[in-house]
C-alpha cells in the first residue's frame, strides 16, 4: 500500500504543471486579433494587434496611439484589414474606416458588418486616392487620420502627405565664343 502512495505527489505535481501550461496556452491564444496591412507604392507595412497595446509614452509626440505613414500626393494607398477569431463562438461586429482632418470626418472609406465563424478569418480591403482628399493646398504638406473601428476598438493611422519634388528645370547649354576657347 505504501508503494502506491509514493508516486501520488509526483502525479499531482505533473497534473498541476500540465494545467498551468494549458492555461498559458489558452490565455495567450484565445481572443480576436486584427492586423492592418497598408501599401503605399511598392512598400507594404504590417501593423499587428500587439502594436496598439504599447505603454503610454511609447509613441512620439503627435502620434499617440497611432501608426504614421508617409506618402506623396497622387499615390494610391491600399488597406487590407484581417480579423481573426480565435474563439469557440462566432464573432459579429460592424467595421468602419474613415478619413479625418482636424477632428472632422472627411470621407468614408468602408462600412459594413463582418461575421466570423469560430477560429475563422475575415479580410476587408479598401483603397484611398490621395489626390482626391479635400483641403490639399498645392505644394504644402498635409496630415490626415484614417480611423478604423472594429466594434468598440479604434485604430488610427496618421497619413503624412507631401507633394513630389519638381524635377530640376534643364538649363540650355552655355554658348562659349571661339575666342575664349583658344585661351
SULTA-V879758 format. One record per run of one state. SS is the DSSP state (H for helix, E for strand, C for the rest). FROM is the first residue (numbers start at 1). TO is the last residue. If there is no record, write none. Layout:
# SULTA-V879758
ss: <SS	SS>
from: <FROM	FROM>
to: <TO	TO>
This chain:
# SULTA-V879758
ss: <C	H	C	H	C	E	C	E	C	H	C	E	C	E	C	E	C	E	C	E	H	C	E	C	E	C	H	C>
from: <1	2	7	8	30	31	41	43	48	49	54	66	73	76	87	91	102	104	117	121	130	133	142	151	153	163	178	182>
to: <1	6	7	29	30	40	42	47	48	53	65	72	75	86	90	101	103	116	120	129	132	141	150	152	162	177	181	183>
